[in-house]
């Protein structure tokens, strides 16, 4: 299968990459270009005060993800669902490209780590995956933003989830590995919310085969990632932030744990993966792994066809779900199941399977023609929402959730709810 760089080189050969033609500053300019070209892969071969090249927006569209995985849009969620249900172990090898270069003289200031926004607390690793081990619980992969505070130290944002549990079980400090420049199967798997003790790298291997190599601290990392680091999460605390989150708003400053990075590995001519916070690639990697969990829950109560966690809803708070309606209450049951499948979901729209969940105009048409607010809208007050939602209660995260049933009735009295279709024409026969 293609590595991270193989995929980028393929797109470059096809003329599908925007290449920055001059040296660019890490301070706001590099990220600014990537935001301006959001949805396009951006390649920066000359980054000021850096020893490496940078690339961003690599998986900023669903089409790019599907292309890498070799599936159509309709096949993507079933493939993710299958990988979660059928994890397989990666193949451990002795040598891999990421081990081509290594040094204990770590200087993070020589990496193309950008300052993304003017109020950021500092330069941030934005695409870093932490790989941690516990003697009883096994391996865990998770994303964590990391603010550079010294040439070999970062402060990490760690939520009270699996990595925090691993740290607590280890007595407050933990040796880990970090990888940057991993392919989409690893990126998607690291973003999945699964039960503690489930190995995300096994999900990645079921999507596309993964080979791993051991670093000096004994932790396995994908053999063809661009960068890997050995580090120790310490008990030292430091201010982390401000930093822009998925909702494109600034998160607050918190005291968080510091990681000391002790060794760096990288491929020859390595590429640094910049993941612009709040950009489309960030949204794809956060939202897409929640789609199979919604799909699975909805499929328990009715026939689910498609799920789209929408970028307009920050790829976290809004979802469109299409179903094959067979019973009058399928729409209502699908709403409840969608909220169960993604606990942070705030608003969901249920549509029939003739509606394209990826087309906002199609969805809006269904709401306009198939829904009555007095009977097709469900309001749920005092629900646990997302810490990312600025409008939720800042202390409890309580929110109000809403579901819209925009499916047509099974029995029609007088009205016709079917959307008329025109003949499909090969336009090349008629226009240039």
C-alpha positions as CSV (number, residue, x, y, z in Angstrom):
1,X,0.0,0.0,0.0
2,X,1.0,3.6,-0.4
3,X,2.8,5.4,2.3
4,X,2.1,9.0,3.3
5,X,4.7,10.3,0.9
6,X,3.8,7.9,-1.8
7,X,0.3,9.3,-1.9
8,X,1.6,12.9,-2.0
9,X,4.0,12.0,-4.8
10,X,1.2,10.4,-6.8
11,X,-0.8,13.6,-6.4
12,X,2.2,15.7,-7.4
13,X,2.7,13.7,-10.6
14,X,-0.9,14.3,-11.5
15,X,-0.6,18.0,-11.0
16,X,-3.0,18.0,-8.0
17,X,-0.7,19.6,-5.4
18,X,-0.3,23.3,-4.8
19,X,3.4,24.0,-4.4
20,X,4.7,27.1,-2.6
21,X,7.4,28.6,-4.9
22,X,9.4,30.5,-2.4
23,X,10.6,30.3,1.2
24,X,7.8,30.7,3.7
25,X,7.8,31.6,7.4
26,X,6.6,29.2,10.1
27,X,5.1,32.2,11.9
28,X,1.6,32.5,10.5
29,X,2.5,32.4,6.8
30,X,2.8,28.7,6.3
31,X,-0.6,28.0,8.0
32,X,-2.1,31.0,6.3
33,X,-1.4,29.6,2.9
34,X,-2.8,26.3,3.8
35,X,-6.0,27.9,5.1
36,X,-6.3,30.0,1.9
37,X,-5.9,26.8,-0.1
38,X,-8.1,24.6,2.1
39,X,-9.3,21.5,0.3
40,X,-6.1,21.4,-1.8
41,X,-2.9,19.5,-0.9
42,X,-0.2,22.1,-0.2
43,X,3.6,21.3,-0.5
44,X,6.2,23.7,1.0
45,X,9.7,22.6,0.0
46,X,11.4,25.7,1.6
47,X,10.4,26.6,5.2
48,X,12.4,29.3,6.9
49,X,14.6,28.1,9.8
50,X,13.7,24.5,9.1
51,X,15.7,21.5,8.0
52,X,12.6,19.8,6.5
53,X,9.8,20.3,4.0
54,X,6.2,20.6,5.0
55,X,2.9,19.4,3.5
56,X,-0.7,20.0,4.6
57,X,-4.4,19.5,3.7
58,X,-3.4,16.0,2.6
59,X,-6.7,14.4,3.5
60,X,-8.9,17.5,3.4
61,X,-11.7,15.9,1.4
62,X,-13.7,12.7,1.6
63,X,-12.7,12.0,-2.0
64,X,-9.0,12.0,-1.1
65,X,-9.6,9.6,1.8
66,X,-11.6,7.3,-0.5
67,X,-8.9,7.5,-3.2
68,X,-6.2,6.4,-0.8
69,X,-8.3,3.5,0.6
70,X,-9.5,2.5,-2.9
71,X,-13.2,2.7,-2.2
72,X,-16.2,4.7,-3.3
73,X,-18.1,7.1,-1.0
74,X,-20.8,4.5,-0.5
75,X,-18.2,1.9,0.5
76,X,-16.3,4.0,3.0
77,X,-18.4,3.6,6.1
78,X,-18.9,-0.1,5.7
79,X,-15.1,-0.5,5.3
80,X,-14.6,1.5,8.6
81,X,-17.3,-0.6,10.3
82,X,-15.7,-3.8,9.1
83,X,-12.2,-2.7,10.3
84,X,-13.6,-1.9,13.8
85,X,-15.3,-5.3,14.0
86,X,-12.4,-7.2,12.6
87,X,-9.1,-5.9,14.0
88,X,-5.9,-7.6,12.8
89,X,-2.3,-7.4,14.1
90,X,0.3,-5.4,12.1
91,X,3.4,-7.1,10.9
92,X,6.5,-6.3,13.0
93,X,9.7,-5.9,10.8
94,X,13.3,-5.2,11.8
95,X,14.0,-2.3,9.6
96,X,11.8,0.5,8.1
97,X,12.2,3.9,6.4
98,X,11.5,5.9,9.6
99,X,14.7,4.5,11.1
100,X,16.9,5.8,8.3
101,X,18.0,8.7,10.5
102,X,18.1,9.2,14.3
103,X,19.5,11.6,16.8
104,X,19.5,12.3,20.5
105,X,20.4,15.9,19.9
106,X,16.8,16.9,19.5
107,X,16.1,20.5,18.4
108,X,12.4,21.0,17.7
109,X,13.0,24.6,16.6
110,X,14.6,23.1,13.3
111,X,11.3,21.4,12.4
112,X,8.6,23.2,10.3
113,X,6.2,23.4,13.3
114,X,4.0,26.5,12.6
115,X,2.3,29.1,14.6
116,X,-1.1,28.9,13.1
117,X,-3.0,31.9,14.5
118,X,-1.7,35.1,16.0
119,X,-3.0,34.4,19.5
120,X,-1.5,30.9,19.7
121,X,0.5,30.1,22.8
122,X,3.4,29.0,20.5
123,X,4.3,26.6,17.7
124,X,2.1,23.5,17.7
125,X,2.5,19.9,16.6
126,X,-1.0,19.5,15.2
127,X,-0.9,16.1,13.5
128,X,1.0,14.1,16.2
129,X,-0.2,10.7,17.2
130,X,0.9,9.4,20.6
131,X,1.5,5.6,20.9
132,X,1.4,4.3,24.5
133,X,1.6,0.9,26.1
134,X,0.2,-0.5,29.3
135,X,1.2,-3.9,30.6
136,X,-2.4,-5.0,31.0
137,X,-4.4,-2.8,28.7
138,X,-2.0,-3.1,25.7
139,X,-1.5,-0.4,23.1
140,X,-3.3,2.9,22.6
141,X,-3.1,5.5,19.7
142,X,-4.5,9.0,20.2
143,X,-4.1,12.5,18.8
144,X,-2.8,15.2,21.1
145,X,-1.9,18.8,20.3
146,X,1.6,19.7,21.5
147,X,2.9,23.2,22.1
148,X,6.7,23.6,21.7
149,X,8.1,25.2,24.8
150,X,11.8,24.4,24.4
151,X,14.1,22.7,21.9
152,X,13.2,19.2,23.4
153,X,10.1,19.9,25.4
154,X,6.4,20.2,24.5
155,X,3.3,20.7,26.7
156,X,0.4,18.4,25.7
157,X,-3.4,18.7,25.8
158,X,-4.5,15.4,27.4
159,X,-8.2,14.7,28.0
160,X,-9.4,12.4,30.7
161,X,-9.5,9.4,28.4
162,X,-7.3,6.5,27.7
163,X,-3.8,8.1,27.6
164,X,-4.6,9.8,30.9
165,X,-5.6,6.4,32.4
166,X,-2.3,4.9,31.1
167,X,-0.3,7.8,32.7
168,X,-2.2,7.4,36.0
169,X,-1.6,3.6,36.1
170,X,2.1,4.2,35.5
171,X,2.4,6.5,38.5
172,X,2.1,9.9,36.8
173,X,4.8,9.6,34.2
174,X,4.9,7.5,31.0
175,X,7.4,6.6,28.2
176,X,5.6,7.0,24.8
177,X,6.3,7.3,21.1
178,X,5.1,10.1,18.8
179,X,4.6,9.8,15.1
180,X,4.1,12.5,12.4
181,X,3.4,11.8,8.7
182,X,1.3,8.6,9.0
183,X,-1.0,7.4,6.2
184,X,-4.8,7.8,6.4
185,X,-5.5,4.3,7.8
186,X,-3.4,5.1,10.9
187,X,-4.7,8.7,11.2
188,X,-8.4,7.6,11.1
189,X,-7.8,4.8,13.5
190,X,-6.0,7.0,16.0
191,X,-9.0,9.4,15.9
192,X,-11.5,6.6,16.7
193,X,-13.3,6.5,20.1
194,X,-13.2,2.9,21.2
195,X,-13.1,1.0,24.4
196,X,-9.9,1.1,26.5
197,X,-7.8,-2.0,25.7
198,X,-8.7,-2.0,22.0
199,X,-5.7,-1.5,19.8
200,X,-6.3,1.2,17.2
201,X,-3.3,0.1,15.2
202,X,-5.1,-3.2,14.6
203,X,-8.0,-1.3,13.1
204,X,-5.6,0.5,10.8
205,X,-4.1,-2.8,9.7
206,X,-7.6,-4.0,8.8
207,X,-8.1,-0.9,6.6
208,X,-4.8,-1.4,4.8
209,X,-1.8,-3.5,5.9
210,X,0.6,-1.9,8.4
211,X,4.2,-2.8,9.0
212,X,5.8,-1.7,12.3
213,X,9.3,-1.2,13.7
214,X,10.5,-0.9,17.3
215,X,12.1,2.3,18.5
216,X,14.8,2.2,21.1
217,X,12.3,2.4,23.9
218,X,10.6,-0.8,22.6
219,X,7.4,0.9,21.3
220,X,6.3,-0.1,17.8
221,X,5.5,2.6,15.3
222,X,4.4,2.5,11.6
223,X,7.6,1.6,9.6
224,X,7.0,4.1,6.8
225,X,5.8,7.2,8.8
226,X,7.9,10.3,8.2
227,X,8.9,11.1,11.8
228,X,9.0,9.2,15.1
229,X,10.0,10.5,18.5
230,X,10.8,8.8,21.9
231,X,9.5,10.9,24.8
232,X,8.6,10.8,28.4
233,X,5.4,12.4,29.7
234,X,6.5,13.9,33.0
235,X,4.7,15.3,36.1
236,X,5.8,18.8,35.3
237,X,2.9,21.1,34.5
238,X,3.0,24.1,32.1
239,X,0.4,26.5,30.6
240,X,-1.0,25.1,27.3
241,X,-2.7,27.4,24.9
242,X,-4.4,29.4,23.6
243,X,-5.0,27.2,20.6
244,X,-7.8,27.1,18.0
245,X,-9.9,24.0,18.2
246,X,-12.3,22.1,15.8
247,X,-15.0,24.8,16.2
248,X,-12.5,27.5,14.9
249,X,-12.6,29.3,18.2
250,X,-9.8,29.6,20.8
251,X,-9.7,27.1,23.6
252,X,-8.8,28.2,27.1
253,X,-5.3,28.0,28.7
254,X,-4.8,25.1,31.1
255,X,-2.0,23.6,33.1
256,X,-1.0,20.4,31.3
257,X,1.7,17.9,31.5
258,X,5.1,18.4,29.8
259,X,6.8,15.8,27.6
260,X,10.6,15.6,27.3
261,X,11.6,14.3,23.9
262,X,14.8,12.3,24.1
263,X,15.3,10.9,20.5
264,X,14.1,11.8,17.0
265,X,13.9,9.4,14.0
266,X,13.0,10.4,10.4
267,X,13.0,9.3,6.9
268,X,15.5,10.6,4.3
269,X,14.1,14.0,3.0
270,X,11.3,13.7,5.5
271,X,8.0,15.6,5.1
272,X,6.4,17.3,8.1
273,X,2.6,17.0,8.2
274,X,0.9,20.3,9.1
275,X,-2.7,19.8,10.1
276,X,-4.3,23.3,10.2
277,X,-6.6,23.4,13.3
278,X,-10.2,24.0,12.4
279,X,-9.5,23.3,8.7
280,X,-11.1,20.7,6.5
281,X,-8.4,18.1,7.1
282,X,-8.9,18.5,10.9
283,X,-12.6,18.1,10.4
284,X,-12.3,15.0,8.2
285,X,-10.1,13.3,10.7
286,X,-12.3,14.2,13.7
287,X,-15.7,13.6,12.2
288,X,-15.2,10.7,9.8
289,X,-14.3,8.1,12.6
290,X,-17.6,8.9,14.3
291,X,-19.7,8.1,11.2
292,X,-19.3,4.3,11.6
293,X,-20.3,4.4,15.2
294,X,-23.5,6.3,14.2
295,X,-24.1,4.0,11.3
296,X,-23.8,0.9,13.6
297,X,-26.2,2.3,16.2
298,X,-28.8,3.4,13.6
299,X,-28.5,0.1,11.8
300,X,-29.7,-1.6,15.0
301,X,-33.1,0.1,14.8
302,X,-33.7,0.5,11.1
303,X,-31.8,0.2,7.8
304,X,-29.1,2.8,7.7
305,X,-27.7,3.8,4.2
306,X,-25.3,6.7,4.7
307,X,-23.9,9.1,7.4
308,X,-22.3,12.4,7.0
309,X,-20.9,14.4,9.9
310,X,-20.9,17.8,8.2
311,X,-18.1,20.3,8.1
312,X,-20.6,23.1,8.6
313,X,-21.3,21.6,12.0
314,X,-17.6,21.6,12.8
315,X,-17.5,17.9,11.8
316,X,-18.5,17.1,15.3
317,X,-21.8,18.6,16.3
318,X,-24.1,18.0,13.2
319,X,-24.9,14.8,11.3
320,X,-27.1,13.8,8.3
321,X,-28.3,10.2,8.3
322,X,-30.1,8.5,5.5
323,X,-32.3,5.5,6.1
324,X,-34.4,3.0,4.1
325,X,-37.7,3.8,5.8
326,X,-39.9,0.8,6.4
327,X,-42.0,1.8,9.5
328,X,-43.6,5.1,10.4
329,X,-41.4,5.6,13.5
330,X,-38.1,4.8,11.8
331,X,-37.1,8.5,11.6
332,X,-37.6,9.0,15.4
333,X,-35.8,5.8,16.3
334,X,-32.9,6.8,14.0
335,X,-32.5,10.1,15.8
336,X,-32.2,8.5,19.2
337,X,-29.7,5.9,17.8
338,X,-27.6,8.7,16.2
339,X,-27.2,10.5,19.5
340,X,-26.3,7.2,21.1
341,X,-23.7,6.6,18.4
342,X,-21.9,9.9,18.9
343,X,-22.4,11.4,22.4
344,X,-21.2,14.9,21.4
345,X,-23.8,15.1,18.6
346,X,-26.0,18.2,18.9
347,X,-28.2,18.3,15.9
348,X,-29.2,15.4,13.5
349,X,-31.3,15.3,10.4
350,X,-32.8,12.0,9.2
351,X,-33.5,11.7,5.5
352,X,-34.7,9.1,3.0
353,X,-32.2,7.1,0.9
354,X,-33.0,9.2,-2.2
355,X,-31.4,12.2,-0.6
356,X,-27.6,12.8,-1.0
357,X,-26.3,13.3,2.6
358,X,-23.2,15.0,1.1
359,X,-25.3,17.7,-0.7
360,X,-26.5,20.5,1.7
361,X,-29.1,21.6,-0.9
362,X,-30.5,18.1,-1.2
363,X,-30.8,17.9,2.6
364,X,-32.4,21.4,2.8
365,X,-34.9,20.4,0.1
366,X,-35.9,17.3,2.2
367,X,-36.4,19.6,5.3
368,X,-38.4,22.0,3.2
369,X,-40.7,19.4,1.6
370,X,-41.0,16.5,4.0
371,X,-40.9,17.9,7.5
372,X,-43.5,19.7,9.8
373,X,-41.9,21.3,12.8
374,X,-44.8,20.5,15.2
375,X,-44.5,16.7,14.7
376,X,-41.2,16.0,13.1
377,X,-38.8,17.9,15.4
378,X,-37.5,16.3,18.7
379,X,-36.0,18.6,21.4
380,X,-34.0,17.1,24.2
381,X,-33.0,19.5,27.0
382,X,-30.3,19.2,29.6
383,X,-28.2,16.7,27.6
384,X,-24.5,16.1,28.0
385,X,-22.9,17.9,25.1
386,X,-19.4,18.6,23.8
387,X,-16.6,20.6,25.5
388,X,-15.9,21.9,22.0
389,X,-19.3,23.6,21.8
390,X,-18.9,27.3,22.9
391,X,-22.6,27.6,23.5
392,X,-22.8,24.7,25.9
393,X,-22.6,25.2,29.6
394,X,-18.9,26.0,30.3
395,X,-18.9,24.0,33.5
396,X,-21.2,21.0,32.9
397,X,-21.3,21.0,29.1
398,X,-25.1,20.7,29.3
399,X,-26.8,21.5,26.0
400,X,-30.1,21.1,24.2
401,X,-30.1,18.6,21.3
402,X,-32.4,18.6,18.3
403,X,-33.4,15.9,15.8
404,X,-35.3,16.5,12.6
405,X,-37.2,13.8,10.8
406,X,-37.1,14.9,7.1
407,X,-38.3,11.5,5.8
408,X,-41.4,11.2,3.7
409,X,-44.5,9.4,5.1
410,X,-45.0,5.8,4.1
411,X,-48.7,6.4,3.3
412,X,-49.3,9.4,1.1
413,X,-52.7,11.2,1.2
414,X,-53.0,13.5,-1.8
415,X,-49.4,14.9,-1.9
416,X,-46.5,13.5,-3.9
417,X,-43.2,13.5,-1.9
418,X,-41.1,12.0,-4.7
419,X,-38.4,14.3,-6.2
420,X,-38.6,14.4,-10.0
421,X,-35.6,13.2,-11.9
422,X,-34.4,14.4,-15.2
423,X,-32.7,12.3,-17.9
424,X,-29.0,12.0,-17.4
425,X,-27.2,13.5,-20.4
426,X,-23.7,13.0,-21.6
427,X,-22.9,16.7,-21.9
428,X,-19.7,16.1,-23.9
429,X,-22.0,15.3,-26.9
430,X,-23.6,18.8,-26.7
431,X,-21.2,21.3,-25.1
432,X,-17.4,21.8,-24.9
